[in-house]
Amino acid sequence: MTRHSTDICKNCEQTFEKSFKFCPHCGQQAKDDLTVGVLFYNTISNYFSFDARFFKSFLPLMLKPGYLAKKFVGGKRLLYLHPAQLYLFISVIFFFLMSTIVVRENVQNIDKALKNAKINPQITDSLKLKTTKNLDSVKIDSIIKPLTYKGIAGLDVEQKRVIDSLINVELDEDKNTPLKFGYSTKKVDSLIKIDAPDKEIYKAMGMNKDAGYLKRKLYAQTLKFQKQRNGGQILQAAYDAIPVALFILLPIFALILKLFFYKKGTYAHHLVFSFYYFSFLFTVFSIILIINTIIDIPGWIDFLIIMSTFFYLLVAVKKFYENGWLSSIIKTGLISFFYLSFVLPIAFFVLIFVGFLFY
């Protein structure tokens, strides 16, 4: 009788013949080396197709920092929910809650505040008349011209001569204007009020004729903002870009982990850790949002809860990378400082900029 060599499944720990490509007990591949390709295999197609593994994964995710990542990297990849799948599901819930609870109210408040702000005065408020000895007729023409596009002024030569000798028109920037754009907002508001061509308004804003595409786009969006006063839409566009941005920020976090723990596994291992940690973060933030809609939690409690995510990361780093406490504290502190002080602020400004360009 021929004896066949056997192997042990890393997932269910049952014995099977080495000639098998899949474990006959649980179905996991016999040789399943963890790579980036394996990590993302079939994740999108199974976006919401999770089962009891979610509930089996949830408590360890919240109560055992680093446990799920360590088990998944160790070979138990069917016992718990796939890390990318868990992250996608929890992030969808979080962004849904944020958009319905936080974003909508903030957008409405910003739009209301901007529309009520004193940055859209009447034309008469933007033209301040005062006596003077003389004013060049060319300057008079440059000031009056915007008022003649629809026959509002209709001044003849004699009237211009009288104005030339008696008055000086001065455009004063309102010192109480809450927003500064580097040009006279009163003058631009006056041109907008009389439906002046955008070409003339851009000129008043200081745009050069040879401006490139990006500069023209910035001027166009600035004018759109000044016409509509819908700054909340910029915030809305920035919020809408966050889920996409996180697909870049999360791998960057994993890259930082790789730099600090370059001897502790492949980049895919650090991605697994990052997926589980970000899943924990979004779960905590979702719970805070839900509770705050029911009762108003004091700010210091919110602060303590947020601070607890750092200690969770510390414990997770120690267990997953098997470092000592001192080394874990130092590296966790440096990772958090670098990510919060450099990566997130840059990402924030990029989101606002993108939101402004495409709102």
WODA-V882604 format. One record per residue. RES is the residue in one small letter. SS is DSSP state (alpha for helix, beta for strand, coil for the rest). NEAR is the number of other ideal C-beta (glycine too) atoms within 12 Angstrom. D_FIRST is the distance of its C-alpha to the first C-alpha in whole Angstrom. Layout:
{{RES | SS | NEAR | D_FIRST} {RES | SS | NEAR | D_FIRST}}
This chain:
{{m | coil | 3 | 0} {t | coil | 6 | 4} {r | coil | 7 | 6} {h | coil | 12 | 10} {s | coil | 12 | 13} {t | beta | 16 | 15} {d | beta | 25 | 19} {i | beta | 20 | 22} {c | coil | 29 | 25} {k | coil | 27 | 28} {n | coil | 26 | 30} {c | coil | 21 | 28} {e | coil | 19 | 26} {q | coil | 19 | 23} {t | beta | 17 | 19} {f | beta | 26 | 17} {e | beta | 20 | 15} {k | coil | 16 | 17} {s | coil | 14 | 17} {f | coil | 23 | 19} {k | coil | 15 | 23} {f | beta | 20 | 24} {c | coil | 29 | 23} {p | coil | 18 | 22} {h | coil | 20 | 24} {c | coil | 23 | 27} {g | coil | 19 | 27} {q | coil | 28 | 29} {q | beta | 22 | 28} {a | coil | 27 | 25} {k | coil | 18 | 27} {d | coil | 28 | 30} {d | coil | 18 | 33} {l | coil | 28 | 36} {t | coil | 18 | 39} {v | alpha | 19 | 42} {g | alpha | 15 | 41} {v | alpha | 26 | 38} {l | alpha | 32 | 40} {f | coil | 24 | 43} {y | coil | 19 | 40} {n | coil | 15 | 41} {t | coil | 25 | 44} {i | coil | 14 | 47} {s | coil | 13 | 45} {n | coil | 19 | 44} {y | coil | 17 | 47} {f | coil | 17 | 48} {s | coil | 16 | 44} {f | coil | 24 | 44} {d | coil | 17 | 43} {a | alpha | 12 | 42} {r | alpha | 26 | 41} {f | alpha | 26 | 45} {f | alpha | 15 | 45} {k | alpha | 20 | 42} {s | alpha | 37 | 44} {f | alpha | 23 | 47} {l | alpha | 15 | 48} {p | alpha | 29 | 46} {l | alpha | 37 | 48} {m | alpha | 27 | 51} {l | alpha | 16 | 50} {k | coil | 22 | 48} {p | coil | 32 | 49} {g | coil | 36 | 46} {y | alpha | 30 | 43} {l | alpha | 39 | 42} {a | alpha | 44 | 43} {k | alpha | 28 | 40} {k | alpha | 29 | 38} {f | alpha | 40 | 38} {v | alpha | 35 | 38} {g | alpha | 23 | 35} {g | coil | 27 | 33} {k | coil | 31 | 34} {r | coil | 36 | 35} {l | coil | 28 | 34} {l | coil | 26 | 35} {y | coil | 36 | 39} {l | coil | 35 | 41} {h | coil | 36 | 41} {p | alpha | 42 | 44} {a | alpha | 36 | 46} {q | alpha | 35 | 46} {l | alpha | 40 | 47} {y | alpha | 43 | 50} {l | alpha | 32 | 51} {f | alpha | 32 | 51} {i | alpha | 36 | 53} {s | alpha | 32 | 55} {v | alpha | 21 | 56} {i | alpha | 26 | 57} {f | alpha | 33 | 59} {f | alpha | 27 | 61} {f | alpha | 21 | 62} {l | alpha | 25 | 64} {m | alpha | 29 | 65} {s | alpha | 22 | 67} {t | alpha | 19 | 68} {i | alpha | 23 | 69} {v | alpha | 26 | 70} {v | alpha | 27 | 71} {r | alpha | 20 | 73} {e | alpha | 21 | 75} {n | alpha | 23 | 76} {v | alpha | 28 | 76} {q | alpha | 19 | 79} {n | alpha | 17 | 81} {i | alpha | 28 | 81} {d | alpha | 24 | 82} {k | alpha | 16 | 85} {a | alpha | 20 | 86} {l | alpha | 27 | 86} {k | alpha | 20 | 88} {n | alpha | 13 | 90} {a | coil | 21 | 91} {k | coil | 21 | 94} {i | coil | 29 | 93} {n | coil | 27 | 94} {p | coil | 26 | 98} {q | coil | 15 | 101} {i | alpha | 27 | 102} {t | alpha | 16 | 106} {d | alpha | 22 | 104} {s | alpha | 33 | 102} {l | coil | 29 | 106} {k | beta | 23 | 108} {l | beta | 18 | 112} {k | beta | 13 | 114} {t | beta | 14 | 117} {t | coil | 18 | 118} {k | coil | 11 | 120} {n | coil | 15 | 118} {l | coil | 26 | 115} {d | coil | 17 | 114} {s | alpha | 20 | 114} {v | alpha | 12 | 110} {k | alpha | 20 | 109} {i | alpha | 28 | 110} {d | alpha | 21 | 109} {s | alpha | 20 | 105} {i | alpha | 33 | 105} {i | alpha | 28 | 107} {k | alpha | 25 | 105} {p | alpha | 32 | 102} {l | alpha | 29 | 104} {t | alpha | 21 | 106} {y | coil | 21 | 103} {k | coil | 14 | 103} {g | coil | 10 | 107} {i | coil | 19 | 107} {a | coil | 22 | 110} {g | coil | 12 | 112} {l | coil | 21 | 114} {d | coil | 12 | 116} {v | alpha | 12 | 118} {e | alpha | 10 | 121} {q | alpha | 18 | 118} {k | alpha | 27 | 116} {r | alpha | 17 | 119} {v | alpha | 15 | 120} {i | alpha | 29 | 117} {d | alpha | 25 | 117} {s | alpha | 18 | 120} {l | alpha | 18 | 119} {i | beta | 24 | 116} {n | beta | 22 | 113} {v | beta | 32 | 109} {e | beta | 19 | 107} {l | coil | 27 | 103} {d | coil | 21 | 102} {e | coil | 22 | 99} {d | coil | 25 | 98} {k | coil | 10 | 98} {n | coil | 15 | 96} {t | coil | 25 | 93} {p | coil | 18 | 90} {l | coil | 24 | 88} {k | coil | 16 | 89} {f | coil | 25 | 88} {g | coil | 15 | 90} {y | coil | 25 | 93} {s | coil | 28 | 95} {t | alpha | 37 | 94} {k | alpha | 33 | 97} {k | alpha | 37 | 98} {v | alpha | 40 | 95} {d | alpha | 37 | 95} {s | alpha | 36 | 98} {l | alpha | 36 | 97} {i | alpha | 33 | 94} {k | alpha | 26 | 97} {i | coil | 27 | 99} {d | coil | 18 | 96} {a | coil | 28 | 96} {p | coil | 17 | 94} {d | alpha | 22 | 91} {k | alpha | 18 | 92} {e | alpha | 24 | 95} {i | alpha | 32 | 93} {y | alpha | 28 | 91} {k | alpha | 23 | 94} {a | alpha | 33 | 95} {m | alpha | 32 | 92} {g | coil | 20 | 92} {m | coil | 27 | 89} {n | coil | 12 | 90} {k | coil | 12 | 90} {d | coil | 8 | 88} {a | coil | 17 | 85} {g | coil | 12 | 81} {y | alpha | 11 | 79} {l | alpha | 14 | 78} {k | alpha | 19 | 81} {r | alpha | 21 | 82} {k | alpha | 21 | 79} {l | alpha | 24 | 80} {y | alpha | 32 | 84} {a | alpha | 25 | 83} {q | alpha | 29 | 81} {t | alpha | 32 | 84} {l | alpha | 32 | 86} {k | alpha | 24 | 84} {f | alpha | 34 | 83} {q | alpha | 37 | 87} {k | alpha | 24 | 88} {q | alpha | 19 | 85} {r | coil | 27 | 85} {n | coil | 25 | 82} {g | alpha | 33 | 80} {g | alpha | 27 | 78} {q | alpha | 27 | 76} {i | alpha | 31 | 75} {l | alpha | 32 | 73} {q | alpha | 29 | 72} {a | alpha | 26 | 70} {a | alpha | 31 | 69} {y | alpha | 34 | 67} {d | alpha | 22 | 66} {a | alpha | 28 | 65} {i | alpha | 31 | 63} {p | alpha | 25 | 59} {v | alpha | 21 | 59} {a | alpha | 28 | 60} {l | alpha | 30 | 58} {f | alpha | 24 | 55} {i | alpha | 20 | 57} {l | alpha | 30 | 58} {l | alpha | 35 | 54} {p | alpha | 26 | 53} {i | alpha | 27 | 55} {f | alpha | 34 | 55} {a | alpha | 37 | 51} {l | alpha | 24 | 53} {i | alpha | 33 | 55} {l | alpha | 39 | 52} {k | alpha | 25 | 50} {l | alpha | 19 | 53} {f | alpha | 28 | 53} {f | coil | 29 | 50} {y | coil | 16 | 49} {k | coil | 13 | 46} {k | coil | 26 | 44} {g | coil | 26 | 42} {t | coil | 23 | 43} {y | alpha | 26 | 45} {a | alpha | 31 | 43} {h | alpha | 33 | 43} {h | alpha | 37 | 46} {l | alpha | 38 | 47} {v | alpha | 44 | 44} {f | alpha | 44 | 47} {s | alpha | 40 | 50} {f | alpha | 42 | 49} {y | alpha | 46 | 48} {y | alpha | 43 | 51} {f | alpha | 38 | 53} {s | alpha | 43 | 52} {f | alpha | 41 | 53} {l | alpha | 34 | 56} {f | alpha | 34 | 57} {t | alpha | 32 | 56} {v | alpha | 29 | 58} {f | alpha | 28 | 61} {s | alpha | 29 | 60} {i | alpha | 25 | 61} {i | alpha | 30 | 64} {l | alpha | 27 | 65} {i | alpha | 21 | 65} {i | alpha | 19 | 66} {n | alpha | 22 | 69} {t | alpha | 17 | 70} {i | alpha | 11 | 70} {i | coil | 10 | 72} {d | coil | 11 | 74} {i | coil | 19 | 71} {p | coil | 12 | 74} {g | alpha | 12 | 73} {w | alpha | 10 | 72} {i | alpha | 16 | 69} {d | alpha | 20 | 68} {f | alpha | 14 | 68} {l | alpha | 16 | 66} {i | alpha | 25 | 64} {i | alpha | 22 | 64} {m | alpha | 16 | 64} {s | alpha | 22 | 61} {t | alpha | 30 | 58} {f | alpha | 28 | 59} {f | alpha | 22 | 58} {y | alpha | 32 | 55} {l | alpha | 39 | 54} {l | alpha | 30 | 55} {v | alpha | 25 | 52} {a | alpha | 39 | 50} {v | alpha | 38 | 50} {k | alpha | 26 | 50} {k | alpha | 27 | 46} {f | alpha | 36 | 45} {y | alpha | 32 | 46} {e | coil | 19 | 46} {n | coil | 23 | 49} {g | coil | 13 | 51} {w | alpha | 15 | 54} {l | alpha | 12 | 57} {s | alpha | 19 | 55} {s | alpha | 30 | 54} {i | alpha | 20 | 58} {i | alpha | 18 | 59} {k | alpha | 29 | 57} {t | alpha | 36 | 57} {g | alpha | 21 | 61} {l | alpha | 23 | 61} {i | alpha | 35 | 58} {s | alpha | 30 | 61} {f | alpha | 17 | 64} {f | alpha | 22 | 63} {y | alpha | 31 | 61} {l | alpha | 23 | 64} {s | alpha | 15 | 67} {f | alpha | 18 | 66} {v | alpha | 26 | 63} {l | alpha | 23 | 65} {p | alpha | 15 | 68} {i | alpha | 19 | 68} {a | alpha | 27 | 66} {f | alpha | 22 | 68} {f | alpha | 16 | 71} {v | alpha | 21 | 69} {l | alpha | 30 | 68} {i | alpha | 25 | 72} {f | alpha | 22 | 73} {v | alpha | 23 | 71} {g | alpha | 30 | 72} {f | alpha | 28 | 75} {l | alpha | 25 | 75} {f | alpha | 21 | 73} {y | coil | 30 | 74}}
